[in-house]
Amino acid sequence: MQLAIIGTGYVGLVTGTCFAETGNNVMCIDIDENKVNKLKQGKTPIYEPGLEVLLERNIKENRLQFTTDINTGISGAKVIFLALPTPPGKDGSADLQYVLDVAAALSKIITTYTVIVNKSTVPVGTAEKVHAVLSQHLDPSLFDVVSNPEFLREGVAVEDFLKPDRIVIGTESEKAKKVMDELYQPYIRQGNPIYFMDPRSSEMTKYAANSYLAMRISFMNEMANLCERAGANVDWVRIGMGSDSRIGKRFLFPGIGYGGSCFPKDVKALAFTAQEMDYDYAIINTVMQVNDRQKLILGQKVRNYFGSDLSTFKFALWGLAFKPETDDIRDAPALDLINELLAAGASVTVFDPEAMENVKQIFGNKIQYAESQYAALTDAHALIVVTEWSEFRNPDFDRIATALVHPCIFDGRNVYSLEKMNELGFYYESIGRKTIHKHVHDTLAMPQNEIIRERGTLD
């Protein structure tokens, strides 16, 4: 099938590449000429495992092409996907300017029946708005507007697209339904369903799913904070809860708040929709409040230990992306933590396998960027683990202890076991678990050579 994808951001690029992988001819359209030229060379602007291999293969097979010309891009397309930004406003509302502007442009150049698909995450009623804009210059018999929200997890987006849990399609047109069913048949061979529903229900489904998952995360973060005060271990609480088949094991890991391109934006948008409809969605409002507060937890732990004035201290941060296997730093907890530390006068050195270039765009030379995870530790007073990349899970702890001024670790993702930290003699604080402080009493007041003796590295 001939497809056009308008927008080559995260969703658009993954969507276009994965559709090409199953034999479709796909033209991706973007106004950014520099990005398009790089994509033509097989260079992806985002880090997503597995994507670059598929990108190169489908470009080589001429199934995947890129252009800045919308007229050329949609020529012959049976289906046009709108994968455009819908950035949140200050009030949480989704900005539909890009979606509606493109719809207006399409209304003047479509000449044969075409299915227009909203792939972007959009508020309830957007399909109707797009239909209205298209109808200003286009006979309604020449198009149908479909809602088809994406459910892609960054870091495993290619797998999610090729082997989806489910596909949600919002349309009341039998003609459009037939086209979309044919397009998605290669992705449901293992029996996963396509759910056809009305467009408003489809649009709401995406917000409901992401907001529910955000709520689970916030619930466990609150539970972790309570566990610390009660002397309980949130790891055991999580395991005990998750073994209940009614609850399940996923999205129960406590930490320092959710981030990324979806959860923060979608929760805010759902809250705005509720407000528009004069409904007090109390749970969703609380989820946002809890998450904002949770992002400050780790910084508070650091200040509780070192004092409110951090001007004589240096900290090493491992992890900047909002989650592993991505370079996405949108609403990442690391950004809040860095701002906190800098405001308290601290020096900060960071390392992340993929996200450092993006962080440089925000902080510039206000912080230092290490070439490796261990290089970040040099002369630091503590290690702060912010993102649970795999390479951080089983590090050389002797090397960490030797490099740090103080054997201190603040773990925002509960990566390390309490038993291991106690055995190795680190001061160790995590989320929802007891503090380990073996062998670190009063080290802040010790001369450097005494600290080294305390760690057992001198005769």
Secondary structure, 3 states (H helix, E strand, C coil): CEEEEECCCHHHHHHHHHHHHCCCEEEEECCCHHHHHHHHCCCCCCCCCCHHHHHHHHHHCCCEEEECCHHHHHCCCCEEEECCCCCECCCCCECCHHHHHHHHHHCCCCCCCEEEEECCCCCCCHHHHHHHHHHCCCCHHHEEEEECCCCCCCCCHHHHHHCCCCEEEECCCHHHHHHHHHHHHHHCCCCCCEEEECHHHHHHHHHHHHHHHHHHHHHHHHHHHHHHHHCCCHHHHHHHHHCCCCCCCCCCCCCCCCCCCCHHHHHHHHHHHHHHCCCCCHHHHHHHHHHHHHCCHHHHHHHHHHCCCCCCCEEEEECCCCCCCCCCCCCCHHHHHHHHHHHCCCEEEEECCCCHHHHHHHHHHHCEECCCCCHHHCCCCEEEECCCCHHHCCCCHHHHHHHCCCCEEEECCCCCCHHHHHHHCCEEECCCCCCEECCCCCHHHCCHHHHHHHHCCCC
